[in-house]
Amino acid sequence: MKRVFNTGLKVFVSGFLLYYLLAQMDLNGLHQELVRTRIEFFALAALFFVVSNILGALQWHRLLLAQDLPVSFRQALVFYFVGVFFNNVLLGNIGGDALRIYDIRRLTGSATAGAAATVVDRFIGLFSTCTLALGAYLVLGADNVLVPALAPVWILLVTLMALGFSQRLGYLAERSAQRFLPDALANPLVALRRSFGVYRHHPGLLAGVWLVSLGVQFSRIMVYWSAGLAVGMDPGLLYFVCFQPVAAVVAALPISVGGLGVREGTLVQLFSGLGVAAEKATAMSLLGYSAGILASLLGGVAFIMRRVERTEASTPDE
């Protein structure tokens, strides 16, 4: 019942935000922008989303291997596409990240190591997103208060990374968990913290994964740049590098269905400062979102066709 309520609330928020946004603009103008969409650029947007998923699977696969999990790249690719499908297409009833961890558990017997790799994968992705946006902001000198708002997030991520790699603080966190929490909760948290600690010994791996992550996030920015070209919107690629990550971070808040409504409102506000009409910015955002949904359907096919068979080397979590 709680899950149904949460999903219904997200649908309401997305619907309300879209209604509010559309009520402020010329709907006929929005219709004309969508009708004039150049299909070749829309297809390019979908292709960039596929590329981002392939790079994302490579990033996640490298993190899984650091945990000594016997997972092939092909398996990681399938699981990653399935996770993206559940994150983007469904209404949030089953999280794609949770399904990725579940599939790794079925394949290798280890949920903790899979969870650590997935959390670090998400962490690095958010760090890369903020880095790209802030870097573009410094180059452009864009006059918008939303972009610098990512700076505290970036600083927080750096701080958490430093804390996560500290043996002394990690040991203190483990002792605190074992002292103040019941064993049923403390033991999994301690095991997860120790799995995070694995990456402390692989700085070269983390550097390589971060470079791949920049490629992932840049490819997702290119989705919306291509969608902008599809409706004749071309303020310059750097502005998309600056603005789209802000919309992505805001849309990631668990208050709507796939960020629908939140993303559009944020992009309209950001691009309005460049003189871009709300109708054009909204059409761009909806097309970028639609291209992601279209590309995510590959994950639906992968979900139906996938086979998860535990490897002989796998051992279940204790």
C-alpha positions as CSV (number, residue, x, y, z in Angstrom):
1,M,0.0,0.0,0.0
2,K,2.8,2.4,0.9
3,R,4.5,1.7,-2.5
4,V,1.3,2.4,-4.3
5,F,0.8,5.6,-2.4
6,N,4.4,6.8,-3.2
7,T,4.0,6.0,-6.9
8,G,0.7,7.8,-7.0
9,L,2.3,10.8,-5.3
10,K,5.1,10.9,-7.8
11,V,2.6,10.7,-10.7
12,F,0.6,13.6,-9.1
13,V,3.8,15.7,-8.7
14,S,4.9,15.1,-12.3
15,G,1.4,15.8,-13.6
16,F,1.0,19.0,-11.6
17,L,4.4,20.3,-12.6
18,L,3.7,19.6,-16.3
19,Y,0.3,21.2,-16.1
20,Y,1.7,24.3,-14.4
21,L,4.5,24.5,-17.0
22,L,2.2,24.0,-20.0
23,A,-0.3,26.6,-18.6
24,Q,2.4,29.3,-18.9
25,M,3.1,28.7,-22.6
26,D,1.6,28.7,-26.0
27,L,0.5,25.1,-26.5
28,N,0.1,25.6,-30.3
29,G,3.7,26.8,-30.4
30,L,4.8,23.7,-28.5
31,H,2.9,21.5,-30.9
32,Q,4.5,23.2,-33.8
33,E,8.0,22.7,-32.3
34,L,7.3,19.0,-31.9
35,V,5.8,18.6,-35.3
36,R,8.9,20.1,-36.9
37,T,11.2,17.7,-35.1
38,R,14.1,16.5,-37.3
39,I,14.0,12.8,-36.9
40,E,17.7,12.3,-37.7
41,F,18.7,14.3,-34.7
42,F,16.2,12.5,-32.5
43,A,17.7,9.2,-33.6
44,L,21.1,10.6,-32.8
45,A,19.9,11.5,-29.3
46,A,18.7,7.9,-28.8
47,L,22.1,6.6,-30.1
48,F,24.0,8.8,-27.6
49,F,21.9,7.3,-24.8
50,V,22.8,3.8,-25.9
51,V,26.5,4.8,-26.0
52,S,26.2,6.2,-22.5
53,N,24.7,2.9,-21.3
54,I,27.6,0.9,-22.9
55,L,30.1,3.1,-21.2
56,G,28.2,2.9,-18.0
57,A,28.3,-0.9,-18.1
58,L,32.0,-0.7,-18.7
59,Q,32.4,1.6,-15.6
60,W,30.3,-0.7,-13.4
61,H,32.1,-3.8,-14.7
62,R,35.5,-2.4,-13.7
63,L,34.2,-1.7,-10.2
64,L,32.7,-5.2,-10.0
65,L,36.1,-6.8,-11.0
66,A,37.8,-4.9,-8.2
67,Q,35.5,-6.7,-5.8
68,D,36.8,-10.1,-7.3
69,L,33.4,-10.9,-8.6
70,P,33.4,-13.3,-11.5
71,V,31.3,-11.2,-13.9
72,S,31.9,-10.9,-17.6
73,F,31.5,-7.7,-19.5
74,R,28.6,-9.2,-21.5
75,Q,26.8,-10.1,-18.2
76,A,27.4,-6.6,-16.8
77,L,26.2,-5.0,-20.0
78,V,22.9,-7.0,-19.9
79,F,22.3,-6.3,-16.2
80,Y,23.1,-2.6,-16.7
81,F,20.7,-2.2,-19.6
82,V,18.0,-4.0,-17.6
83,G,18.6,-1.7,-14.6
84,V,18.3,1.4,-16.9
85,F,15.0,0.0,-18.3
86,F,13.5,-0.3,-14.8
87,N,14.8,3.1,-13.7
88,N,13.5,5.0,-16.8
89,V,10.5,3.1,-18.1
90,L,8.6,1.8,-15.0
91,L,7.0,4.0,-12.3
92,G,9.6,3.3,-9.7
93,N,8.0,0.2,-8.3
94,I,11.3,-1.7,-8.6
95,G,14.5,0.2,-8.6
96,G,16.9,-0.6,-11.5
97,D,19.9,-0.4,-9.1
98,A,18.3,-2.8,-6.7
99,L,17.7,-5.2,-9.6
100,R,21.3,-4.9,-10.7
101,I,22.4,-5.9,-7.2
102,Y,19.9,-8.7,-7.1
103,D,21.2,-10.1,-10.4
104,I,24.8,-9.9,-9.2
105,R,23.7,-11.8,-6.0
106,R,22.1,-14.5,-8.1
107,L,25.2,-14.8,-10.3
108,T,28.0,-14.6,-7.8
109,G,26.3,-15.2,-4.4
110,S,27.5,-11.8,-3.1
111,A,25.1,-9.0,-2.5
112,T,27.4,-6.9,-0.4
113,A,30.2,-6.6,-3.0
114,G,27.6,-5.9,-5.8
115,A,26.0,-3.2,-3.6
116,A,29.3,-1.6,-3.0
117,A,30.2,-1.5,-6.7
118,T,26.8,-0.1,-7.5
119,V,26.9,2.6,-4.9
120,V,30.4,3.7,-5.9
121,D,29.2,3.6,-9.6
122,R,26.4,6.1,-8.7
123,F,28.7,8.2,-6.6
124,I,31.3,8.6,-9.3
125,G,28.6,9.4,-11.8
126,L,27.2,12.2,-9.7
127,F,30.7,13.5,-9.1
128,S,31.4,13.6,-12.8
129,T,28.1,15.3,-13.6
130,C,28.8,18.1,-11.1
131,T,32.4,18.4,-12.4
132,L,31.3,18.9,-16.0
133,A,28.7,21.4,-15.1
134,L,31.0,23.5,-12.9
135,G,33.8,23.3,-15.4
136,A,31.5,24.6,-18.2
137,Y,30.2,27.3,-15.8
138,L,33.7,28.6,-15.2
139,V,34.5,28.7,-18.9
140,L,31.3,30.4,-19.8
141,G,30.9,32.6,-16.8
142,A,27.1,31.9,-17.1
143,D,24.9,34.2,-15.1
144,N,22.7,31.7,-13.4
145,V,22.4,30.9,-9.7
146,L,21.4,27.3,-10.2
147,V,24.7,26.1,-11.6
148,P,26.9,27.3,-8.7
149,A,24.4,25.6,-6.4
150,L,26.1,22.3,-7.5
151,A,29.4,23.5,-5.8
152,P,28.3,22.4,-2.3
153,V,27.3,19.1,-3.7
154,W,30.7,18.7,-5.3
155,I,32.4,19.6,-2.1
156,L,30.3,17.2,-0.1
157,L,31.1,14.4,-2.6
158,V,34.8,15.0,-2.2
159,T,34.5,15.1,1.6
160,L,32.6,11.8,1.6
161,M,35.2,10.2,-0.7
162,A,38.0,11.3,1.7
163,L,36.1,9.9,4.7
164,G,35.3,6.6,2.9
165,F,39.0,6.0,2.1
166,S,40.1,6.8,5.7
167,Q,41.0,3.6,7.6
168,R,40.7,5.3,11.0
169,L,37.3,6.8,10.3
170,G,36.1,3.6,8.8
171,Y,37.2,1.6,11.8
172,L,35.4,4.2,14.1
173,A,32.2,3.8,12.0
174,E,32.4,0.0,12.3
175,R,32.8,0.1,16.1
176,S,29.9,2.6,16.4
177,A,27.6,0.4,14.3
178,Q,28.5,-2.7,16.3
179,R,28.0,-0.9,19.6
180,F,24.8,1.0,18.9
181,L,22.9,-1.1,16.3
182,P,21.4,-4.5,16.5
183,D,23.5,-7.3,14.8
184,A,21.0,-7.8,12.1
185,L,21.7,-4.2,10.9
186,A,25.2,-3.7,12.1
187,N,26.8,-6.7,10.4
188,P,25.6,-5.9,6.8
189,L,26.7,-2.3,7.3
190,V,30.1,-3.3,8.4
191,A,30.4,-5.8,5.5
192,L,29.4,-3.0,3.1
193,R,31.8,-0.5,4.6
194,R,34.7,-3.0,4.2
195,S,33.6,-3.7,0.6
196,F,33.9,0.1,-0.1
197,G,37.4,-0.1,1.4
198,V,38.5,-2.3,-1.4
199,Y,38.7,0.7,-3.7
200,R,41.1,2.5,-1.4
201,H,43.8,0.1,-2.7
202,H,43.1,0.8,-6.4
203,P,43.7,4.5,-7.1
204,G,44.6,3.7,-10.8
205,L,41.3,1.9,-11.2
206,L,39.4,4.7,-9.7
207,A,41.1,7.3,-12.0
208,G,40.3,5.1,-15.1
209,V,36.7,4.6,-14.0
210,W,36.3,8.4,-13.5
211,L,37.5,9.1,-17.0
212,V,34.9,6.5,-18.3
213,S,32.3,8.2,-16.1
214,L,33.0,11.6,-17.7
215,G,32.3,9.9,-21.0
216,V,29.0,8.5,-19.7
217,Q,27.8,11.8,-18.4
218,F,29.0,13.7,-21.5
219,S,27.1,11.2,-23.7
220,R,23.9,11.9,-21.7
221,I,24.4,15.6,-22.2
222,M,24.8,14.9,-25.9
223,V,21.3,13.3,-25.8
224,Y,19.8,16.7,-25.0
225,W,22.1,18.6,-27.3
226,S,20.9,16.4,-30.1
227,A,17.3,16.8,-29.0
228,G,17.9,20.6,-29.1
229,L,19.2,20.4,-32.7
230,A,16.1,18.4,-33.5
231,V,13.9,21.4,-32.7
232,G,16.4,24.0,-34.1
233,M,17.8,25.0,-30.7
234,D,21.5,25.6,-30.8
235,P,22.8,28.0,-28.1
236,G,26.1,26.2,-28.1
237,L,27.2,22.8,-26.7
238,L,28.9,24.3,-23.6
239,Y,25.6,25.6,-22.4
240,F,24.2,22.1,-22.5
241,V,27.2,20.9,-20.6
242,C,26.6,23.6,-18.1
243,F,22.8,23.3,-17.7
244,Q,21.8,19.7,-18.4
245,P,23.6,18.3,-15.4
246,V,21.8,20.7,-13.1
247,A,18.5,19.4,-14.5
248,A,19.6,15.8,-14.2
249,V,20.6,16.3,-10.5
250,V,17.3,18.0,-9.7
251,A,15.3,15.4,-11.6
252,A,17.0,12.6,-9.7
253,L,15.2,13.7,-6.5
254,P,12.6,11.0,-5.7
255,I,9.6,13.3,-6.0
256,S,8.4,12.6,-9.5
257,V,8.1,9.9,-12.2
258,G,11.5,9.8,-13.9
259,G,12.0,13.5,-13.2
260,L,9.2,14.3,-15.6
261,G,8.0,17.9,-15.0
262,V,11.0,18.7,-12.7
263,R,13.5,18.3,-15.6
264,E,11.4,20.4,-18.0
265,G,10.8,23.2,-15.6
266,T,14.5,23.4,-14.7
267,L,15.7,23.4,-18.3
268,V,13.1,26.1,-19.3
269,Q,14.3,28.3,-16.5
270,L,18.0,27.8,-17.3
271,F,17.7,28.3,-21.1
272,S,15.3,31.3,-20.7
273,G,18.3,33.4,-19.6
274,L,19.7,32.8,-23.1
275,G,16.5,34.0,-24.8
276,V,15.3,30.5,-25.6
277,A,11.5,30.3,-25.8
278,A,9.8,28.1,-23.2
279,E,8.1,26.1,-26.0
280,K,11.4,25.3,-27.6
281,A,13.1,24.4,-24.4
282,T,10.2,22.2,-23.3
283,A,10.1,20.4,-26.7
284,M,13.9,19.8,-26.4
285,S,13.5,18.3,-22.9
286,L,10.6,16.1,-23.8
287,L,12.4,14.8,-26.9
288,G,15.6,14.1,-24.9
289,Y,13.5,12.2,-22.3
290,S,11.7,10.3,-25.0
291,A,15.0,9.4,-26.7
292,G,16.1,7.9,-23.4
293,I,12.9,6.0,-23.0
294,L,13.2,4.6,-26.5
295,A,16.8,3.5,-26.0
296,S,15.9,2.0,-22.6
297,L,13.5,-0.4,-24.3
298,L,16.6,-2.4,-25.2
299,G,16.8,-3.2,-21.5
300,G,13.3,-4.6,-21.6
301,V,14.3,-7.0,-24.3
302,A,17.4,-7.9,-22.3
303,F,15.3,-8.5,-19.2
304,I,13.1,-11.0,-21.1
305,M,16.1,-12.8,-22.8
306,R,18.6,-12.7,-19.9
307,R,19.8,-15.8,-18.1
308,V,21.4,-15.7,-14.7
309,E,23.4,-18.8,-13.8
310,R,25.6,-18.8,-10.7
311,T,29.3,-19.4,-11.5
312,E,31.1,-22.3,-9.8
313,A,33.5,-19.8,-8.2
314,S,30.8,-17.9,-6.4
315,T,30.2,-18.2,-2.7
316,P,27.1,-16.7,-0.9
317,D,27.5,-13.9,1.6
318,E,27.8,-14.9,5.1
